[in-house]
Amino acid sequence: MLTNAPKGTKDIMPDQVYKWHYIEKKWKDVCQRYGFKEIRTPIFEHTELFQRGIGDTTDVVQKEMYTFNDHGGRSITLKPEGTSPAVRAFIEHKLYAEVQPIKLFYDIPCFRYEKPQSGRLRQFHQFGVETFGTPNMVADAEIIAIGYDFLTSMGVSDLTLEINSVGCPHCRAEHRKALKEFLAPKFDQLCDTCKSRYDKNPMRILDCKSPQDQELVQGAPMMIDFLCDDCKKAFEELQQNLDAIGIPYVINPKIVRGLDYYTKTAFEFVTNSLGAQGTVCGGGRYDNLVQEVGGPPIPGVGFGLGKERLLMLMEANGVEIPKPSACDVFIATMGEKAKLYGQKLLFTLRRDGYKCQIDDLQRNFKGQFKYADRLGAKLAVVIGDNELEHGVATCKDMISGEQTEVRFEDLKAEIDKRLSAEPQECKDK
């Protein structure tokens, strides 16, 4: 047990971390181009935040949260999603008093006690964006556009944007009545969780993962058919905005989303490349959430995107993430004086910004070059006691094999020249 990661978690090893760095940088770049600023919230929050924000009828709150009492007897929960903490921070720091809208993005770990499966872990990682302060559907389209631009920039082509409207409290009342009437004859066949949802939030039943319950809700009345004039207009405006910016979509009236705070816009980017768990990115509008958790009546819209699922999708689409070189310069030394000079050169080059390595095991030259080869070194500098006596070092291009003698006083300039040239792809070793 001690030598195994806890169930539902995994290590990200050095030979995979570069892929994470790649998508994280791309994510930051696209968000900043859209004018979003990064926010970092604590890894845990007061449990009540998620109970009130996500909704106590959701699977997340009922079954999946990591909740504990701290030494002060306060109920604390590891955050299962990113929107509620962003809302809490928005309220606590009075961002509503600043010029609106407020645009935030984040890159966070999340925790849910779920059955581990491919692309679904108990500790997972999520990108997210939130826009506060505008009810205009231009914001919804912009949020969707960020997801679209980011995913397509990752080389993902097997994607479909599905949109829906889940209405507002006013029009939901009519849908709720019709849905309960539809479900009433089937109540005894529902799972225990959905029986508890019947009175509190019957729309959550549409989102149940039970195959039996999914069968029972076939033909159920859909929210899209009960939209009030305001929600209907908003949904039409969303479609017009998406048409204007050229983002294709399909309307899927079954999209509910698994969190209670959504109003009006709900959307998902889905794929067929990941089997049954096809949602890659999902979100929507939440006009009442800020007020629900103690703030002023400020509207919001956003989405979350799982990093693990994105990497799986990129692999399924044959996207190759470029692997960065681990070593610019390898310094091969032989002899005590040469070793000391090599150490001095090593740290000088590192301070100048180069990725440099030396053989800590002090192998012979043949062993050192094998090691440099495995590191993917672009250039090797060979220094022995003989080279020290003559004031020259040997520079070896590790790709072409070309060797050149360089005087020590010219060595730094030679390295600068060689490594500032057009980069070459290292051949497979």
N, C-alpha and C positions, 0 to 999 in steps of 0.2 A: 504493500500500500504506500509506504513512504517514498518509493521511487516511481510512482505513477501519478500523473496529474489527476486532480479530482474529476469525476465523471462529468462530462459536458464542458470540459475546458481542454485547451490544447496549447502546447508551446509553439511559438513561432521561431523557428531556428534560423541561424545566420544565412543559410542558403535559400531562405524564403523571404526574409525581412525586406530585401531590396524591392520586392513586388509591392509590399505595403507602403514603403517610402514613395514609390512611383505614383500610386493612386492617391496617396495623401497630398502630395505636392500638386497633382493635377486638380484635386478637389479644392484646395486652397486657392489656386490660380483662378478657377472658373468662378468661385464665389466672390473673389475680390473684383473680378471684371464686372460683375453684376452689382457691385457697391455694397456687399455684405461684409460685416465685421465679425471677427471671431469672438466667441464667449466661451469661458471655461467654468463649469459649475462643479460643485462637490460630487464625489462618487456616491454619497448617500444623502438622503433628505428625510424630513419628518414624514412618517407613514401617511398621515392625513392628507398631505399634498396629493398623493397618488389616488387615495380613496375618493377625494373630492374631484380631482382633475380627470383621471382616467375613467372613474365610475366603478362603484362597488358591485355592479352586475357583470363586469367583464371577466374573462378568464384570467387576465393578467392579475387583477386584484384578488380574485377569489382563489386562484390556484397556484400562481406562478411567482409571486414576489418573495424575495429574500428579506424577511422582516425579523428584527430582534429588538430587545430592550437593552439600552446602554446602561452604564453604571448609575446613571441618574434616574433610571426607570422610564426614560423616554423611548417611545416606539420609533425605531429608525428602519429605513428600507433602502437597500442598494437600488439605485435607479434602474427601472426596467425599460425606460424610454427617455427621450431627450426633451420633449416639448414642455412637460410640466415644470421641470427645473428651470428651463429658459423663461417660462411665464413667471415663476416665483422670483427670479432674479430681476426681471423686467419691473415687477411691482416693488420689490425691496429697494432697488436703487433708483426708483422714481423716473424710469426712462420715459414714462408717459408724459412727463413735464417737458421733455425735449422736443425738438422739431420732428414731426412724424412724416413718413413712416420710419420705424426703427427696423433695420435689417440685420439679422444675426445668423451666423453659421457656427457649427461645432463638429467635433470629431471626438467621440466618447466611447468608453466601454459601457455595456448594459448587462443586466443580470435577470434571467428568468428561469424558474425551475420548470423546464420543459423536458420532454422525452428527447434525448439527443439523437440526431439523425444527420444525414448529409446536409450541410449548409445551415443547420440549426443547432446551436450550442447553448449552454446555460450561461456562459460568459461569451458575449458576442460584441461586435464593434460596429458602430453606426455613425454615418455622416448625417447631418441634419441642417435644415435652414428654417428660419421663422421670419415672417414679416408681420409687424404689429402696427396698427394705427390707421388702416384703410379698409373700407368695405368694398372698394372698387374691384371688379373682376380682372382688371389689368394686373393686379398683384397676384391673383391666382394663376393667370397665364404666365407671369414671370417666374413664379415658383416652379411651375411645370417645365418651363423652358430651361431652367437651370438643370433639372434632372435630365431632360432630353439632351441638352448640349454636353453634359458631363458623360452620360452613358455612351453617346455616339462617339465622343472623343476617345473613349476607352476601347474603341473598335468593336463595340457590341451592336450587332445588326438584328439579331433575332429578338425584337422587342415590339410590344404593342401597348400603346397608351389607352387605358380604359377609364372613362369618366362617368360620373353619376352625380346626382344631387340627393342628399339625405334630408333636405328640407330644413325647417326651423321649428321651434316649439309649437308655433301656431298651426302649421299644416300637418305636423306630425300627429297631432291629436286625432285628426280624421283618419289618418293611416293606421294609427294605433287601434282605434275602434274597429276598423275593418279587418285588421290582421288578427285581433283577438277573436273576432267572430269566426274567422277562417280556421283558427287553431283550436277553438273550443272543443269540437268533436274529436280532436286528435290528442287532447291534453294528456290522457292517461298513457299514451305511447311515447311521449317525450321523455328525454333523459332527465335525471333529477335536477341537473343544472338549469336546463331550459324550463322546467316546471317553476323554478324559483324566479326565472326571468319573465314569466308570463304576465304577471301583474306589474313588476317594476319597470321592465324595458323589453317588451316583446320583440322589438326589431333585432335585438341581440340573438334571438333564436335563428334568424336567417343566417347568422354567421357561425352557427354551431359546427364543430368539426365532425360530429357523429354522423356516419353514413346513413343511419336510420333516420335521424332528424332531418338530414338533407333531403331524404326521400319524402318525408312528411310535409316539407314546406314547398314542394313542387306545386306551382300554380298559385302560390300565395300572392296577395295584392302587394304591389311594389310602390315604394315611396314616390317614384317619379310620376306616377299617375295621380298623386294627391297634392302636388305642389301648389302653394298659394301664388298669387300673382307676382309678388316680390321675388320669391324663390325661382319661379319659372323664368322671369325676366333675367335674373342673375345667371341662370344656367344657359340661357340663350346668348347672353353677353360673353360668357366664358367660351362658348363654341365660336362665336364671331372673332374673339381675340386669338384663339388658337388657329383659326383659319387665316387670319391676317398675318401671323408670323410663320405660317407654313409648317405647323406641327400636326401630323396625322393622328387621328384618334378614333375610337369606337365608343358608343354609349353602351354601358353595361349596367342595367338597373338593379342587378344583384349585389353590386359593390356596397357594402355597409361599413367596412373597416372595423377593427376589433376594439376600438376605444370610443367611449361615450361622448367625448367632447366635440365631435364633428358636427358642423352645420353646413348646409348648402353643399359646396364642392367636396366631392370625394373622388380620389383617383388612384390608379395603380399602374405601374409599368410591369407587364407580365411577359414571361417567356415560356417557350416549350422546351428549352434546352436543359432545364433542371428538374424534369419529371413533374410530379404532382405539386411540389412546393414551388409554384411558378412565379410568385410575386417577388420582384427585385427591389422595388421602391414603391412607397405608398404614403399618402397624406391627404390633406384637404384643409378646409376652413373651419375655424373654431371661434365664432363671434362672441360666445358667452363664457369662454374658459377663464379669461383674465378676471372677470367679475366674480365667477364662481369660486375662485381661490382667494378672494379678498381684495382685488384691485378695482379700478374704475371700469366702466363699460367700454372696453377697447377691443376692437376686432383683431383677429389674427389668422394667418394661413401659413402652412409649412409642410414639410415631409421628412421622413427618415429613410435611409438607404443602408442596407447591411453590407459591410465591407467583405465579410467572408463569402456571401452569396455573389457579390460582384466579381470577386476573383474566380469563383467557380464558373461564372457565366463567361468571363473573358477566356478562360481555358477551354470551355465548350465551344467558343467561337473561334478557336485557333489563334488567339491574340498572344503574341510573344512579347513579354515585357523585357526591354533591354537590360542586360545584367551589367552593372557598372564595374569597371576595373577596380580590383582591390589593392593594386600596387602600381604606382607610376615608375618608381625607381627602386631597384634592388641593389644593395651594396654588398658585393662579395669581397671578403678580406681573407688574407692569409699572413700570419705572423703577428706578434704582439704589438709592434709599433703600428702596423697597418690596421689592426683591430681598433686601436685607440683613435687613429685618424678617421676611420670609418664611422665610429660612434659620433665624433664631432660633426662630420659631414651629414650623417643621418638626421641629427636634431636641427642642424641648420636648414636642411631642405624641408623638414616638417614644418618649421616655423614660417617658411616661405610659401606654405600651402600645398606642398606635394605629399602624396601618399607614399611613404617610404618604408621599406622593411630591410632587416638584416637578419642573418641566421643566428639565433640565440643558442643553437646547439653546436655551433662552430664545426660543421662538417667540412670535408675537403671540398675543393673547388667543384668537382663533379657533383657531389651531393648538394652543394649550394645552388648550382644551376638547375638541378632537378626541382629543388624547393621553389626557386624563383619562377620556374615554368608553371608549377602548380598554382602559384599565387596569381598567375596571369600578368606578371610584370611586363611593362612596355620597354623598359630600358634597364640594363645592368651596368653598374660601375664596378670595375675590377681593380682592387688595390692590394698589392702585396708589398713586402719589405723592399723588393727589387724596384717596384714602381716608385716607392717613396724616395729611394736613393737617386733616381733619375728625374724626379719631379713630374712624372706623367702618370695618368691613369688610363685604363682601357674602357671605352664606352662600347657596349654591345647592344645593338638593336635586337630585342628578343623575338621580333616577328621575322625580320629578314635575315638575321644572323650576322649582319655587317658589323665589323669591329673597327674602331678608330681610336688612335692614341691622342689624348688631350692633356695639355699641361694643366697642372692643378689650378693655376690662377685663372685659366679659361674654362674650368670645368662647369661652374655654375652657369655661365653664359651658354655653353654647349647644351646643357640640360634644358635650359629655358627654350632654346631654339628648337630642339628636337621635340619637346613636348607641347610646344605652342603650335606646331604644324598641324595640318588636317589629321584628326584622329583616324587610326586604322583599326579595323576589326581584327581581334586576335583570332588566329586559327585554332581549330580544335586540337588539343594536345593529346 
